[in-house]
C-alpha cells in the first residue's frame, strides 16, 4: 500500500523518525515484527517495539497513561476491556480524519461491529486488528450415531440434540460451556443477544432482568445443569471446558473461533477427526453471536509523534498485512479478507461458513461496555452460576439488575 500524508489533527511537536510501539505477547505481534523491515524500508521510519505480557502491559499503561507520558506512540489495547476507560480519560487520540482521508486504508472495509467497539462518542479512537466470533463446536460422529443429519440450527434444536446424544452415550455430556461467574459472561452474551436481550438498554440502564435476559439465563444454566458434565464445577474458564470437549466428553460446545486449533490438533484433541463447526444457533431474535475485537491499535494522545504513529497503524492494520495475518490464522476485522479465498483457505470450510454468519449478524461486544469491566462481569455473571446450580434464574436476574443499575449509577457520577 501507499503510505499517506496524514490528514486530521495530532501533536507532532516532537516529531521523530522513530515510532515507539507497545505490543502484547501474541502471534499477531510475532508476525508484525517479522514484517517490520519492509515497513521501515518503505516509510523511512524506525520502529522501536516494547513487547509485554497482558498483565505487564496493563501495569505499564496504568502508570504511563495516567502520568501523561509521551514515550508511547502506538499502543496495542483491548477495546472491550479498557477501551471505554481509556477513551473517557482522553488517553486515545482521535483518528477519525486520518482514517477517513487515507484512501488506501479504506475505513469502510472494516466490519461494523468491531469498528463500533473502537469508536467512542462517534470518534474513531482505535483500529481493530484481531477479532473473535462465537461458533458452535460439535461432534459429527455423535450426531450421526443419534440419527441427526445436520447440526442444530436453533437453540430449541440444540437442546433436543444435546438431550438425545446424552441419552444415547452414557458418560458423555450433551453440552459444555464456560461456567465461571466472570468467564462465562463472554460466551453467555451470544445467548443473551439471540434471545433479544443485552446487558443495558438503549437508554443506558441495566437490562439484565428483562424477559429476554431471564430466558437466556435460564436456558444457559439449564443446558449445563441438565445436559452438562456430571458434578459440573462453577468456575470453569475456556481451558477447562475445552479440555472436556477435546477429551471426548461432550457433544456441543459454544466457543470463540480463535481457539479452534485446540480442538482440531491431534496432539491436543482426542476428537480432532470428528469435530465440526456450525453457526451459532438461532434464538427468538435470530442468530446473534458476538463479533468482537479482542485487540486494537491506538495512538497515545500524549504522543508528540502522532503523524508517524498513524503511518505505522496505517500499514500494520492495512489490507495487505491484515490478509497476511489472516492467512496465518489470526482473524481480521476487514470484510475484504473474509471475502478473499486466500483469507479463509487455512480455516476448515465449515468454520469459515460459520464465521460468515457471525460477520453478518454479529454484535460488537461480549460483556458490558463500561469502565470497570471486571466488576461488571462479576455482577451480571452471578445469575449464570445460580441457574447452573438450580436456583431461580429470574429472581437472581432481578437481584443482579439492582446491583448492576447501582454500579452504572456510580460509574456515571
Secondary structure by P-SEA (a helix, b strand, c coil): cccccccbbbbccccccbbbbbbcccaaaaaaaaaaaaaaaaccbbbbbbbbcaaaaaaaaacccccccccccbbbbbccccaaaaaaacccccaaaaaaaccccccccccaaaaaaacccccccccccbbbbbbbbbbaaaaaaaccccccccaaaaaaaaaaaaaacccccccccccccccccccaaaaaaaacccccccccccccccaaaaaaaaaaaaaaaccccccccccccaaaaaaaaaacccccccccccccccccccccccccccbbbbcccccccccccccccccccccccccccaaaaaaaaaacccaaaaaaaaaaccccccccccccccccccccaaaaaaaaaaaacccccccccccaaaaaaaaaaaaaaaaaacccaaaaaaaaaaaaaaaaaaaac
